Amino acid sequence: MHRGIATVSLSGILEEKLEAIAAAGFDGVEIFDNDLVASPLPPQEVAHRCADLGLTIDLFQPLRDVEGVDPARFPAVLHRVRRKLEVATALGARTMLACSNALPDAVDDPDLSAEQLHAVGELAASFGVTVAYEALAWGQHVNRVGEAWAAVVRAGHPAITLAVDTFHMLARGDDGSALAGIPGDRIGFLQVADAPLLDMNVLEWSRHFRCFPGQGALDVAGVVAAAVAAGYRGPLSLEIFSDVVREADPFVTARDGMRSLVFLEDQLGARLAGSAREQVAVAPPVPRRTDIAFVELTAPTGSAYPELLSGLGFHVAGRHRSKPVVWWRNGGAHVVLNEAPAPCPAATAFGLIAPPAADVADRAAALLWPAVDKTRGDGEADLPGITSPSGLHVFVSAEPGESDDWRTDFVAADAGAPDDGWLGVDHIDVAVSADQLNEELSFFRTLFGLHPASSEEYIRPEGRLRIRALRAEKGDLRIALTVSDSGGGSQQHGITQLAFATSDVVDAVRRMRSRGVELLSPPDNYYADLDARFALDPGLLALLRQHDLLYDRHDRGELLHAYTVPVEGGFQVEILERRGGYDGYGSANTHVWLVSASTRRR
């Protein structure tokens, strides 16, 4: 499809926006009126700039409040429309967007609105321009797509068409079925935007929280699929209003926007058939399943990580054939220590088993996710690496026993060494900045097909912590993205928690303590609260208190878990036992460990 983006979707001045849009590979652009008004370039020069950059000007927008107007004031409306049509003609734009009247004094008279839209259509046609009429979600009398379509039909002019905007439709509770019966050739323009689900004023929601497809929770693909299935063959164009993009680098934003359209078309491929499906480009598929293979720790000389891993019950399982990397193992849990020189110890990367690995690499390339620069020795496994927006490195391994299995790069050592038999990595917490949350969410969602849960937030001594968990549809990968809204000071980014699963957390904690691993100790008030909430058996409550274990119960399933004190590199280790099908993360205990961990850092 012809891919476009509105200039309002990027920060900066018009000239910078156009350069960023072209650099990201877009085909066309919507010129937002405010951007043009503030530009020193005349419309003809903007048109030349776009042509030189290989961009078509697909839309000039917006015309506001052109229908439902007091007849005495309508001549002034036509004057305004004429002047803007002159601008559109100078730009070379053949489509203009008109929004439904949102003024408090808008007249609720469908026949009057139809008459006025017809007059606007007559004027537009004299300039060779088509007007696409859009229902603003906060329009005074027309705020749903069905109402806008009825107004277009009543206007009865070929130059008045329907504009479909995914945000306005979905924010009002409509979906793709609302386009049923609307001919595709009467849809004059298709704008797309996603958004998180928020309970707030729709105007504020629209102006501040829109995001690119794949970053929010709306069924954008459902609306677009319905339009394309109806026969729409025009541009697929992004229109994003967001506090984040208003401050971000326009080149980064434009690349994110292009990536989101690639992802959207990929989604459409599963919803469309026949000639409609031929309109979209389909990327290589998401992995058949996604499991955690290993976590990588940067461990330069002097790092305490070997001592930590020994205390946790890991043993050395192998050494890399050509690199200073050591593989540690505890049952099904794998950690690799990269002992190459580095500025400081940290948890920097992890590996996934996501077959077929080559398809994941191709999908990452199609979605414009950057590859990790790496060296590969002769006969070593090909582990495609992709860099997330936060800088996290994710490596993709073939399945165990295949030629590109990550373990084939290691020479086995101490194969019979005892360990504690941990089950594996349960989940990983990754801290990102507030501005990067949508990007990081998009990375895991678009590349690996992870499904995001609802956002949760918690109060910590230094401020607020927001958490967005994602998990694989098939496989054991669980990622929790965290955003700290603490005031002042530096914010920690990267991996902040490694959670390992065990079948017996009491035994695991006892062994860890015997080896000198220090755990967080919840206050006695926490256990009094547990008793009040769950009426636990006194023996179980005493066991939890004795071993500093946290507890949660849901649908008869139980979670018992404990945390180490923060270790060098700024992360913590969680050890947990899930019982009876418990599937959560112990969110009820988050405040307790946040406060305990914060106290230990002081």
JOCORJO-V158698 format. One record per residue. N is the residue number from 1. RES is the residue in one letter. OMEGA is omega in whole degrees, 0 to 359 (* if undefined). D_FIRST is the distance of its C-alpha to the first C-alpha in Angstrom with 1 decimal. Layout:
BEGIN
n->[N,N]
res->[RES,RES]
omega->[OMEGA,OMEGA]
d_first->[D_FIRST,D_FIRST]
END
This chain:
BEGIN
n->[1,2,3,4,5,6,7,8,9,10,11,12,13,14,15,16,17,18,19,20,21,22,23,24,25,26,27,28,29,30,31,32,33,34,35,36,37,38,39,40,41,42,43,44,45,46,47,48,49,50,51,52,53,54,55,56,57,58,59,60,61,62,63,64,65,66,67,68,69,70,71,72,73,74,75,76,77,78,79,80,81,82,83,84,85,86,87,88,89,90,91,92,93,94,95,96,97,98,99,100,101,102,103,104,105,106,107,108,109,110,111,112,113,114,115,116,117,118,119,120,121,122,123,124,125,126,127,128,129,130,131,132,133,134,135,136,137,138,139,140,141,142,143,144,145,146,147,148,149,150,151,152,153,154,155,156,157,158,159,160,161,162,163,164,165,166,167,168,169,170,171,172,173,174,175,176,177,178,179,180,181,182,183,184,185,186,187,188,189,190,191,192,193,194,195,196,197,198,199,200,201,202,203,204,205,206,207,208,209,210,211,212,213,214,215,216,217,218,219,220,221,222,223,224,225,226,227,228,229,230,231,232,233,234,235,236,237,238,239,240,241,242,243,244,245,246,247,248,249,250,251,252,253,254,255,256,257,258,259,260,261,262,263,264,265,266,267,268,269,270,271,272,273,274,275,276,277,278,279,280,281,282,283,284,285,286,287,288,289,290,291,292,293,294,295,296,297,298,299,300,301,302,303,304,305,306,307,308,309,310,311,312,313,314,315,316,317,318,319,320,321,322,323,324,325,326,327,328,329,330,331,332,333,334,335,336,337,338,339,340,341,342,343,344,345,346,347,348,349,350,351,352,353,354,355,356,357,358,359,360,361,362,363,364,365,366,367,368,369,370,371,372,373,374,375,376,377,378,379,380,381,382,383,384,385,386,387,388,389,390,391,392,393,394,395,396,397,398,399,400,401,402,403,404,405,406,407,408,409,410,411,412,413,414,415,416,417,418,419,420,421,422,423,424,425,426,427,428,429,430,431,432,433,434,435,436,437,438,439,440,441,442,443,444,445,446,447,448,449,450,451,452,453,454,455,456,457,458,459,460,461,462,463,464,465,466,467,468,469,470,471,472,473,474,475,476,477,478,479,480,481,482,483,484,485,486,487,488,489,490,491,492,493,494,495,496,497,498,499,500,501,502,503,504,505,506,507,508,509,510,511,512,513,514,515,516,517,518,519,520,521,522,523,524,525,526,527,528,529,530,531,532,533,534,535,536,537,538,539,540,541,542,543,544,545,546,547,548,549,550,551,552,553,554,555,556,557,558,559,560,561,562,563,564,565,566,567,568,569,570,571,572,573,574,575,576,577,578,579,580,581,582,583,584,585,586,587,588,589,590,591,592,593,594,595,596,597,598,599,600,601,602]
res->[M,H,R,G,I,A,T,V,S,L,S,G,I,L,E,E,K,L,E,A,I,A,A,A,G,F,D,G,V,E,I,F,D,N,D,L,V,A,S,P,L,P,P,Q,E,V,A,H,R,C,A,D,L,G,L,T,I,D,L,F,Q,P,L,R,D,V,E,G,V,D,P,A,R,F,P,A,V,L,H,R,V,R,R,K,L,E,V,A,T,A,L,G,A,R,T,M,L,A,C,S,N,A,L,P,D,A,V,D,D,P,D,L,S,A,E,Q,L,H,A,V,G,E,L,A,A,S,F,G,V,T,V,A,Y,E,A,L,A,W,G,Q,H,V,N,R,V,G,E,A,W,A,A,V,V,R,A,G,H,P,A,I,T,L,A,V,D,T,F,H,M,L,A,R,G,D,D,G,S,A,L,A,G,I,P,G,D,R,I,G,F,L,Q,V,A,D,A,P,L,L,D,M,N,V,L,E,W,S,R,H,F,R,C,F,P,G,Q,G,A,L,D,V,A,G,V,V,A,A,A,V,A,A,G,Y,R,G,P,L,S,L,E,I,F,S,D,V,V,R,E,A,D,P,F,V,T,A,R,D,G,M,R,S,L,V,F,L,E,D,Q,L,G,A,R,L,A,G,S,A,R,E,Q,V,A,V,A,P,P,V,P,R,R,T,D,I,A,F,V,E,L,T,A,P,T,G,S,A,Y,P,E,L,L,S,G,L,G,F,H,V,A,G,R,H,R,S,K,P,V,V,W,W,R,N,G,G,A,H,V,V,L,N,E,A,P,A,P,C,P,A,A,T,A,F,G,L,I,A,P,P,A,A,D,V,A,D,R,A,A,A,L,L,W,P,A,V,D,K,T,R,G,D,G,E,A,D,L,P,G,I,T,S,P,S,G,L,H,V,F,V,S,A,E,P,G,E,S,D,D,W,R,T,D,F,V,A,A,D,A,G,A,P,D,D,G,W,L,G,V,D,H,I,D,V,A,V,S,A,D,Q,L,N,E,E,L,S,F,F,R,T,L,F,G,L,H,P,A,S,S,E,E,Y,I,R,P,E,G,R,L,R,I,R,A,L,R,A,E,K,G,D,L,R,I,A,L,T,V,S,D,S,G,G,G,S,Q,Q,H,G,I,T,Q,L,A,F,A,T,S,D,V,V,D,A,V,R,R,M,R,S,R,G,V,E,L,L,S,P,P,D,N,Y,Y,A,D,L,D,A,R,F,A,L,D,P,G,L,L,A,L,L,R,Q,H,D,L,L,Y,D,R,H,D,R,G,E,L,L,H,A,Y,T,V,P,V,E,G,G,F,Q,V,E,I,L,E,R,R,G,G,Y,D,G,Y,G,S,A,N,T,H,V,W,L,V,S,A,S,T,R,R,R]
omega->[176,187,182,178,178,180,179,183,183,175,175,178,189,182,179,180,181,179,180,180,179,182,180,176,178,177,186,186,167,176,178,188,182,178,180,180,183,184,175,182,173,183,180,180,176,178,178,179,180,180,179,180,180,182,169,174,189,187,168,187,357,163,183,167,182,178,184,184,173,183,180,181,184,175,178,177,180,176,180,180,180,182,180,174,176,178,180,180,178,177,186,179,181,177,174,179,174,181,175,185,181,182,181,183,178,183,180,181,184,180,177,179,180,179,182,176,178,179,177,178,178,181,180,181,179,176,183,184,174,178,175,187,188,174,172,181,179,177,186,181,176,183,176,188,178,178,178,179,178,179,178,180,182,179,173,179,182,180,176,181,181,169,178,178,186,182,183,179,187,178,180,177,176,173,183,181,179,179,181,178,179,180,181,181,175,171,186,180,182,179,183,174,176,176,171,176,182,178,184,176,187,178,178,177,182,187,190,191,175,178,182,176,183,180,183,186,182,180,180,183,180,179,181,179,180,179,181,178,178,179,178,181,180,181,170,194,180,172,188,171,185,175,181,184,179,181,186,175,184,179,177,181,181,178,177,179,178,178,182,178,175,179,180,178,177,176,181,181,180,185,185,179,174,183,178,180,180,181,187,177,182,180,172,188,173,181,178,174,183,180,177,179,183,171,180,176,173,188,178,182,180,179,178,183,177,178,178,182,177,179,179,178,177,172,179,181,180,177,184,184,187,185,179,184,182,180,177,184,170,184,179,180,185,176,174,178,176,186,176,179,181,182,183,176,179,169,194,188,170,180,180,167,187,185,349,186,181,178,178,179,179,179,178,179,180,181,174,174,187,178,176,173,181,175,182,179,179,177,180,182,174,182,179,179,179,180,178,180,180,180,178,177,180,181,185,182,170,181,181,178,178,187,181,171,185,184,180,179,185,172,186,178,177,183,182,182,181,172,185,174,178,184,181,176,180,177,182,174,180,179,178,175,180,182,182,186,182,179,183,176,180,180,184,182,184,185,185,178,179,180,181,173,178,179,175,178,185,177,177,182,183,181,186,175,175,183,175,183,175,176,181,175,175,183,187,183,173,177,174,177,183,178,178,178,180,178,176,177,181,179,178,178,180,182,182,179,174,181,180,181,177,178,181,185,179,178,180,181,179,180,181,180,181,179,174,178,182,181,174,180,177,179,179,180,180,182,174,179,176,181,180,185,189,183,185,172,183,179,179,180,178,179,179,181,182,186,179,181,171,187,172,180,179,180,178,174,183,174,172,184,180,182,169,169,178,182,181,186,171,177,176,174,174,174,188,175,177,180,173,177,177,188,182,184,182,186,179,182,187,183,183,183,176,180,180,180,179,179,180,181,185,*]
d_first->[0.0,3.8,6.0,9.4,12.8,16.1,19.1,21.1,19.4,21.3,25.0,26.9,27.2,24.5,25.0,24.7,21.5,19.8,21.0,19.8,16.3,16.2,18.0,15.4,12.7,10.7,9.3,11.0,13.7,15.6,19.3,21.6,24.8,27.1,25.6,26.2,29.7,30.7,29.6,32.2,29.6,29.7,26.5,26.7,27.0,23.9,22.0,23.6,22.8,19.1,19.2,21.2,18.8,15.9,14.3,13.7,15.4,13.2,15.9,19.6,21.1,23.2,25.8,28.1,30.8,30.6,31.8,34.7,36.7,40.5,41.0,43.4,40.6,37.9,38.9,38.2,34.7,34.1,35.4,33.0,30.0,31.3,31.5,28.0,26.7,28.6,26.8,23.4,24.5,25.8,22.5,20.7,18.6,18.3,17.6,20.0,20.1,23.4,24.6,27.2,30.7,31.8,35.3,38.4,39.8,36.8,38.4,37.7,37.8,34.9,36.4,36.8,33.2,32.1,34.4,33.2,29.5,30.4,32.2,29.3,27.2,29.9,30.0,26.3,26.3,29.1,26.9,24.0,22.0,20.4,21.2,19.0,21.7,21.4,23.9,25.0,26.3,29.6,29.8,33.4,33.1,29.4,27.7,25.7,22.7,25.1,27.5,24.9,23.8,27.5,28.0,25.3,26.9,30.3,29.4,28.8,27.1,24.0,23.1,23.1,19.9,19.0,17.1,16.0,16.6,16.7,19.7,21.8,21.3,22.0,24.8,26.5,26.4,23.9,21.2,18.6,21.6,22.2,19.5,21.3,22.3,20.0,18.3,14.6,15.4,17.7,15.2,14.9,12.9,11.5,13.0,13.2,16.3,18.6,22.4,25.5,27.7,30.4,33.3,33.5,33.1,29.5,29.5,30.7,28.2,25.3,26.7,27.6,25.9,22.2,20.2,16.9,15.4,17.7,20.6,21.9,23.0,21.0,19.0,15.7,13.8,16.1,15.3,11.5,12.2,14.7,12.6,10.0,13.2,14.8,12.6,10.4,7.7,7.8,6.7,6.7,9.9,12.8,16.3,19.0,22.7,24.8,28.1,26.8,24.1,26.6,28.8,26.5,25.8,22.7,21.6,21.9,20.1,17.1,17.0,17.3,14.5,12.0,13.7,13.3,9.5,9.8,12.5,10.8,8.2,11.4,13.2,11.1,11.9,15.5,15.2,13.4,15.0,15.0,12.5,10.5,10.4,9.3,5.7,5.7,7.7,11.2,13.7,17.4,19.1,21.3,25.0,27.1,29.4,30.1,33.8,35.5,37.3,39.1,39.4,40.1,42.7,43.5,47.2,48.9,52.6,54.6,51.9,53.4,50.6,52.7,55.4,52.9,51.4,54.9,55.8,52.8,54.1,51.8,53.3,52.2,50.5,49.5,49.1,46.2,47.0,46.0,45.1,47.3,45.6,47.7,46.5,48.3,48.3,49.6,49.1,45.4,44.6,43.7,43.8,43.6,45.5,44.2,47.5,46.1,47.1,45.0,45.7,46.4,46.2,43.1,40.7,37.8,35.6,35.4,34.4,32.5,32.8,29.3,29.0,27.6,27.8,25.9,22.8,23.2,23.4,20.2,18.4,19.9,18.7,15.1,15.4,17.3,20.6,23.5,25.9,29.6,31.8,34.4,37.1,37.7,41.1,41.8,41.4,40.0,37.2,33.6,32.6,29.1,29.2,26.6,27.4,26.6,26.2,29.9,30.9,31.7,31.6,30.5,31.5,30.4,33.1,33.4,35.6,39.4,41.1,38.2,38.4,36.0,37.7,38.5,42.2,42.8,42.8,46.0,49.6,51.1,53.9,56.2,54.6,57.4,57.3,57.5,54.9,54.3,51.9,49.0,46.1,43.3,41.0,40.2,37.8,37.1,36.9,34.8,35.5,32.8,33.0,31.8,29.1,27.8,27.9,24.3,23.2,25.7,24.8,21.1,22.4,24.4,22.0,18.8,20.7,23.5,22.5,25.5,26.1,27.4,30.5,31.5,32.7,36.5,38.7,42.3,45.0,46.5,49.4,47.2,44.6,41.7,39.7,36.4,35.2,31.9,32.4,29.7,30.5,29.1,28.6,30.6,32.9,35.1,33.0,33.6,32.7,34.0,32.4,35.1,35.2,38.6,39.1,42.5,44.0,45.1,45.4,43.0,40.4,40.2,36.9,36.1,37.7,40.5,41.5,41.8,42.8,44.6,45.5,48.9,50.9,53.9,53.2,56.9,57.9,55.0,56.1,59.7,59.0,56.9,59.7,62.3,60.4,60.3,56.8,56.9,55.1,54.4,57.1,56.1,58.8,61.2,59.7,56.6,58.6,60.5,57.2,56.1,59.3,58.7,55.2,55.7,59.5,59.3,62.1,64.5,64.4,60.6,60.7,63.4,61.4,58.3,60.5,62.4,59.4,57.3,54.7,52.1,51.5,49.0,48.9,46.3,46.5,49.5,47.7,49.1,48.1,50.7,49.6,51.0,49.9,51.4,52.2,49.5,49.8,49.3,45.7,45.2,44.3,46.1,46.6,46.5,48.2,47.6,48.6,46.7,48.9,48.3,44.5,44.1,40.4,40.3,41.1,44.4,42.8,46.1,47.7,45.2,47.4,50.4,49.1,47.3,50.7,52.6,50.4,50.4,54.2,54.4,52.4,54.7]
END
